[in-house]
Amino acid sequence: MGCGAEKKHALHGLLPLAKYFLIATPERLYLWNQEHPGQADAPPEYTIDATEEFQPWFRRLSLEPSDIGPEAFELLVHAWLSGIARSGEGISQDVATPWLAELTGSLQQARIEMNPIQ
């Protein structure tokens, strides 16, 4: 998370095959649909303003996005994804598209793992 698009290419061979690939930073969410893989260095299909998505979580922590450390941010993203998996909520409706609705649907009842590569 938060490593930039180059990380997708560098880790692609190490990650389990998944329908979606997400890179999260406190400012942006970058989403790739890997169901029909193209070029490894393709830009994300969708970019979301993460400040809006994560604002409720930052408020709960009484933090600004610029003040959060890497481990705390990892936990925040895990909680956000887990919330989507449990309830289907999490991605703002104002950015909802069929593709994002499908992502949200695929996360429902999913098991969210932290650091699967260790």
PALO-60839 format. One record per residue: residue number from 1; residue in one letter; x, y, z of N, C-alpha, C in turn. Coordinates in nm, 4 decimals. Layout:
<rs>
R|pos|code|n.X|n.Y|n.Z|ca.X|ca.Y|ca.Z|c.X|c.Y|c.Z
R|NUM|A|X|Y|Z|X|Y|Z|X|Y|Z
...
</rs>
This chain:
<rs>
R|pos|code|n.X|n.Y|n.Z|ca.X|ca.Y|ca.Z|c.X|c.Y|c.Z
R|1|M|0.0837|-0.1174|0.0000|0.0000|0.0000|0.0000|0.0874|0.1227|0.0000
R|2|G|0.0479|0.2203|-0.0787|0.1153|0.3469|-0.0774|0.2512|0.3480|-0.1426
R|3|C|0.2803|0.2523|-0.2299|0.4128|0.2446|-0.2885|0.4168|0.2956|-0.4306
R|4|G|0.3074|0.3343|-0.4882|0.3048|0.3829|-0.6250|0.2821|0.2710|-0.7241
R|5|A|0.2540|0.3099|-0.8460|0.2204|0.2130|-0.9507|0.3365|0.1201|-0.9812
R|6|E|0.4593|0.1640|-0.9615|0.5744|0.0798|-0.9900|0.5730|-0.0464|-0.9050
R|7|K|0.5187|-0.0391|-0.7860|0.5152|-0.1535|-0.6952|0.4321|-0.2668|-0.7533
R|8|K|0.3263|-0.2338|-0.8255|0.2427|-0.3369|-0.8862|0.3268|-0.4223|-0.9792
R|9|H|0.4057|-0.3581|-1.0627|0.4887|-0.4307|-1.1586|0.5941|-0.5136|-1.0863
R|10|A|0.6564|-0.4576|-0.9850|0.7645|-0.5265|-0.9144|0.7135|-0.6471|-0.8367
R|11|L|0.5936|-0.6406|-0.7821|0.5411|-0.7481|-0.6987|0.4519|-0.8444|-0.7744
R|12|H|0.4196|-0.8130|-0.8985|0.3185|-0.8907|-0.9701|0.3449|-1.0408|-0.9649
R|13|G|0.4689|-1.0826|-0.9808|0.4990|-1.2244|-0.9781|0.4927|-1.2855|-0.8394
R|14|L|0.4933|-1.2052|-0.7343|0.4927|-1.2556|-0.5982|0.3539|-1.2611|-0.5358
R|15|L|0.2601|-1.1886|-0.5910|0.1269|-1.1810|-0.5326|0.0377|-1.2908|-0.5876
R|16|P|-0.0549|-1.3416|-0.5045|-0.1514|-1.4376|-0.5574|-0.2378|-1.3693|-0.6630
R|17|L|-0.2812|-1.4455|-0.7611|-0.3665|-1.3909|-0.8654|-0.4977|-1.3447|-0.8029
R|18|A|-0.5357|-1.2231|-0.8325|-0.6585|-1.1656|-0.7787|-0.7273|-1.0863|-0.8884
R|19|K|-0.8572|-1.0742|-0.8759|-0.9338|-1.0010|-0.9758|-0.9006|-0.8526|-0.9745
R|20|Y|-0.8728|-0.7994|-0.8559|-0.8436|-0.6572|-0.8420|-0.7107|-0.6377|-0.7709
R|21|F|-0.6490|-0.5245|-0.7984|-0.5254|-0.4851|-0.7310|-0.5454|-0.3414|-0.6857
R|22|L|-0.5162|-0.3140|-0.5593|-0.5378|-0.1818|-0.5004|-0.4088|-0.1315|-0.4384
R|23|I|-0.3757|-0.0080|-0.4681|-0.2704|0.0626|-0.3955|-0.3390|0.1798|-0.3268
R|24|A|-0.3184|0.1904|-0.1960|-0.3823|0.2957|-0.1175|-0.2762|0.3867|-0.0575
R|25|T|-0.2991|0.5156|-0.0691|-0.2207|0.6165|0.0012|-0.3208|0.7029|0.0769
R|26|P|-0.2774|0.7837|0.1708|-0.3739|0.8708|0.2393|-0.4435|0.9686|0.1443
R|27|E|-0.3836|0.9944|0.0279|-0.4410|1.0898|-0.0667|-0.5207|1.0251|-0.1795
R|28|R|-0.4780|0.9084|-0.2299|-0.5386|0.8477|-0.3477|-0.5529|0.6968|-0.3313
R|29|L|-0.6533|0.6411|-0.3988|-0.6697|0.4968|-0.4145|-0.6546|0.4680|-0.5632
R|30|Y|-0.5696|0.3714|-0.5946|-0.5464|0.3322|-0.7335|-0.5961|0.1891|-0.7496
R|31|L|-0.6871|0.1678|-0.8434|-0.7483|0.0368|-0.8615|-0.7236|-0.0154|-1.0037
R|32|W|-0.6797|-0.1395|-1.0103|-0.6622|-0.2095|-1.1378|-0.7543|-0.3298|-1.1376
R|33|N|-0.8173|-0.3571|-1.2511|-0.8927|-0.4796|-1.2709|-0.7978|-0.5744|-1.3424
R|34|Q|-0.7640|-0.6846|-1.2792|-0.6667|-0.7779|-1.3350|-0.7329|-0.8984|-1.4015
R|35|E|-0.8645|-0.8927|-1.4150|-0.9358|-1.0055|-1.4747|-0.8905|-1.0289|-1.6184
R|36|H|-0.8648|-0.9214|-1.6896|-0.8145|-0.9288|-1.8266|-0.6811|-0.8546|-1.8302
R|37|P|-0.5735|-0.9180|-1.7802|-0.4472|-0.8464|-1.7670|-0.3947|-0.7976|-1.9009
R|38|G|-0.3434|-0.6774|-1.8954|-0.2803|-0.6178|-2.0129|-0.1335|-0.5984|-1.9828
R|39|Q|-0.0879|-0.4825|-2.0096|0.0513|-0.4507|-1.9810|0.0722|-0.4387|-1.8310
R|40|A|0.1862|-0.4877|-1.7850|0.2163|-0.4831|-1.6419|0.2293|-0.3397|-1.5918
R|41|D|0.2669|-0.2468|-1.6791|0.2860|-0.1083|-1.6360|0.1686|-0.0192|-1.6770
R|42|A|0.0515|-0.0789|-1.7014|-0.0671|-0.0016|-1.7384|-0.1101|0.0876|-1.6226
R|43|P|-0.1606|0.2069|-1.6532|-0.2104|0.2938|-1.5460|-0.3350|0.2330|-1.4838
R|44|P|-0.3700|0.2752|-1.3635|-0.4905|0.2210|-1.2996|-0.6151|0.2550|-1.3805
R|45|E|-0.7119|0.1653|-1.3753|-0.8392|0.1929|-1.4427|-0.9193|0.2989|-1.3684
R|46|Y|-0.8961|0.3073|-1.2386|-0.9740|0.4027|-1.1603|-0.8889|0.4607|-1.0487
R|47|T|-0.9007|0.5903|-1.0281|-0.8316|0.6605|-0.9199|-0.9367|0.7358|-0.8395
R|48|I|-0.9310|0.7215|-0.7081|-1.0295|0.7819|-0.6183|-0.9582|0.8742|-0.5204
R|49|D|-1.0215|0.9843|-0.4879|-0.9720|1.0745|-0.3844|-0.9888|1.0057|-0.2493
R|50|A|-0.8804|0.9569|-0.1934|-0.8861|0.8812|-0.0681|-0.9170|0.9689|0.0521
R|51|T|-0.8911|1.0987|0.0424|-0.9177|1.1843|0.1582|-1.0658|1.1805|0.1942
R|52|E|-1.1526|1.1729|0.0928|-1.2964|1.1626|0.1213|-1.3320|1.0254|0.1757
R|53|E|-1.2757|0.9208|0.1161|-1.3052|0.7848|0.1594|-1.2616|0.7589|0.3029
R|54|F|-1.1434|0.8069|0.3368|-1.0853|0.7768|0.4679|-1.1158|0.8815|0.5746
R|55|Q|-1.1818|0.9906|0.5372|-1.2078|1.0977|0.6340|-1.2774|1.0483|0.7607
R|56|P|-1.3813|0.9633|0.7516|-1.4439|0.9161|0.8765|-1.3449|0.8417|0.9663
R|57|W|-1.2542|0.7672|0.9058|-1.1559|0.6914|0.9831|-1.0540|0.7850|1.0467
R|58|F|-1.0088|0.8856|0.9738|-0.9154|0.9830|1.0310|-0.9814|1.0601|1.1450
R|59|R|-1.1099|1.0929|1.1284|-1.1819|1.1630|1.2364|-1.1863|1.0775|1.3624
R|60|R|-1.2156|0.9476|1.3467|-1.2206|0.8578|1.4627|-1.0872|0.8520|1.5346
R|61|L|-0.9782|0.8624|1.4578|-0.8445|0.8572|1.5161|-0.7932|0.9950|1.5590
R|62|S|-0.8709|1.0991|1.5312|-0.8298|1.2372|1.5575|-0.6943|1.2670|1.4937
R|63|L|-0.6798|1.2258|1.3668|-0.5561|1.2464|1.2923|-0.5833|1.3138|1.1593
R|64|E|-0.4835|1.3831|1.1102|-0.4840|1.4335|0.9742|-0.4108|1.3315|0.8880
R|65|P|-0.4464|1.3198|0.7595|-0.3772|1.2235|0.6734|-0.2250|1.2399|0.6733
R|66|S|-0.1776|1.3614|0.6839|-0.0323|1.3852|0.6815|0.0361|1.3405|0.8108
R|67|D|-0.0412|1.3147|0.9167|0.0159|1.2778|1.0463|0.0209|1.1274|1.0724
R|68|I|-0.0372|1.0471|0.9840|-0.0474|0.9039|1.0112|0.0798|0.8314|0.9662
R|69|G|0.1233|0.7387|1.0488|0.2398|0.6578|1.0160|0.2014|0.5385|0.9297
R|70|P|0.3007|0.4711|0.8716|0.2718|0.3595|0.7813|0.1932|0.2454|0.8457
R|71|E|0.2291|0.2059|0.9660|0.1596|0.0942|1.0305|0.0157|0.1308|1.0640
R|72|A|-0.0048|0.2516|1.1135|-0.1407|0.2957|1.1454|-0.2246|0.3082|1.0187
R|73|F|-0.1626|0.3554|0.9101|-0.2365|0.3660|0.7852|-0.2738|0.2274|0.7322
R|74|E|-0.1842|0.1323|0.7462|-0.2143|-0.0047|0.7048|-0.3348|-0.0584|0.7819
R|75|L|-0.3399|-0.0322|0.9110|-0.4548|-0.0749|0.9916|-0.5827|-0.0030|0.9494
R|76|L|-0.5716|0.1253|0.9169|-0.6872|0.2019|0.8720|-0.7429|0.1428|0.7422
R|77|V|-0.6559|0.1122|0.6458|-0.7012|0.0553|0.5186|-0.7612|-0.0837|0.5421
R|78|H|-0.6991|-0.1601|0.6300|-0.7534|-0.2925|0.6635|-0.8943|-0.2791|0.7210
R|79|A|-0.9127|-0.1856|0.8115|-1.0454|-0.1634|0.8710|-1.1456|-0.1188|0.7644
R|80|W|-1.1034|-0.0315|0.6747|-1.1905|0.0171|0.5668|-1.2332|-0.0985|0.4767
R|81|L|-1.1363|-0.1804|0.4322|-1.1683|-0.2948|0.3465|-1.2540|-0.3974|0.4208
R|82|S|-1.2236|-0.4201|0.5484|-1.3030|-0.5142|0.6274|-1.4464|-0.4660|0.6423
R|83|G|-1.4635|-0.3353|0.6583|-1.5978|-0.2778|0.6659|-1.6757|-0.3013|0.5379
R|84|I|-1.6092|-0.2866|0.4244|-1.6738|-0.3147|0.2963|-1.7092|-0.4625|0.2892
R|85|A|-1.6179|-0.5491|0.3303|-1.6411|-0.6934|0.3244|-1.7594|-0.7343|0.4122
R|86|R|-1.7728|-0.6706|0.5288|-1.8811|-0.7057|0.6208|-2.0150|-0.6478|0.5786
R|87|S|-2.0140|-0.5225|0.5366|-2.1421|-0.4546|0.5170|-2.1678|-0.4088|0.3751
R|88|G|-2.0667|-0.4118|0.2904|-2.0843|-0.3597|0.1553|-2.0755|-0.2088|0.1497
R|89|E|-2.0440|-0.1475|0.2613|-2.0322|-0.0019|0.2658|-1.8860|0.0353|0.2663
R|90|G|-1.8563|0.1558|0.2238|-1.7196|0.2013|0.2316|-1.6805|0.2903|0.1168
R|91|I|-1.7174|0.2549|-0.0051|-1.6848|0.3402|-0.1173|-1.7988|0.4392|-0.1345
R|92|S|-1.7653|0.5671|-0.1363|-1.8666|0.6717|-0.1446|-1.9551|0.6534|-0.2663
R|93|Q|-2.0824|0.6774|-0.2493|-2.1769|0.6615|-0.3590|-2.1522|0.7618|-0.4708
R|94|D|-2.0928|0.8774|-0.4394|-2.0709|0.9773|-0.5442|-1.9608|0.9355|-0.6419
R|95|V|-1.8798|0.8356|-0.6064|-1.7787|0.7859|-0.6996|-1.8156|0.6465|-0.7500
R|96|A|-1.9326|0.5980|-0.7114|-1.9714|0.4626|-0.7490|-1.9910|0.4526|-0.8998
R|97|T|-1.9362|0.3480|-0.9560|-1.9524|0.3144|-1.0966|-1.9804|0.1656|-1.0999
R|98|P|-2.0221|0.1125|-1.2143|-2.0421|-0.0330|-1.2188|-1.9166|-0.1101|-1.1781
R|99|W|-1.8001|-0.0608|-1.2173|-1.6758|-0.1283|-1.1828|-1.6520|-0.1269|-1.0322
R|100|L|-1.6751|-0.0110|-0.9686|-1.6566|-0.0019|-0.8236|-1.7645|-0.0787|-0.7493
R|101|A|-1.8832|-0.0808|-0.8049|-1.9889|-0.1600|-0.7423|-1.9514|-0.3080|-0.7455
R|102|E|-1.8893|-0.3511|-0.8552|-1.8451|-0.4897|-0.8657|-1.7341|-0.5187|-0.7647
R|103|L|-1.6414|-0.4230|-0.7481|-1.5354|-0.4399|-0.6485|-1.5962|-0.4531|-0.5098
R|104|T|-1.6890|-0.3650|-0.4768|-1.7544|-0.3709|-0.3462|-1.8248|-0.5053|-0.3288
R|105|G|-1.8937|-0.5497|-0.4330|-1.9613|-0.6793|-0.4263|-1.8649|-0.7939|-0.4081
R|106|S|-1.7491|-0.7868|-0.4727|-1.6529|-0.8961|-0.4598|-1.5879|-0.8978|-0.3217
R|107|L|-1.5859|-0.7831|-0.2547|-1.5286|-0.7776|-0.1204|-1.6254|-0.8275|-0.0127
R|108|Q|-1.7543|-0.8281|-0.0435|-1.8503|-0.8733|0.0565|-1.8222|-1.0182|0.0917
R|109|Q|-1.8168|-1.0438|0.2173|-1.7881|-1.1753|0.2736|-1.6461|-1.2235|0.2418
R|110|A|-1.5590|-1.1327|0.1989|-1.4199|-1.1697|0.1718|-1.3419|-1.1754|0.3020
R|111|R|-1.2321|-1.2480|0.3006|-1.1395|-1.2475|0.4134|-1.0268|-1.1523|0.3777
R|112|I|-1.0104|-1.0481|0.4557|-0.9082|-0.9478|0.4301|-0.7856|-0.9848|0.5104
R|113|E|-0.6726|-1.0019|0.4429|-0.5478|-1.0399|0.5090|-0.4498|-0.9231|0.5037
R|114|M|-0.3738|-0.9098|0.6100|-0.2672|-0.8118|0.6122|-0.1359|-0.8841|0.5897
R|115|N|-0.0499|-0.8229|0.5085|0.0843|-0.8757|0.4838|0.0847|-1.0218|0.4454
R|116|P|0.0153|-1.0600|0.3378|0.0150|-1.2022|0.3012|0.1518|-1.2510|0.2541
R|117|I|0.2420|-1.1610|0.2176|0.3751|-1.2007|0.1725|0.4737|-1.1709|0.2845
R|118|Q|0.5165|-1.2745|0.3532|0.6138|-1.2552|0.4602|0.7093|-1.3708|0.4660
</rs>
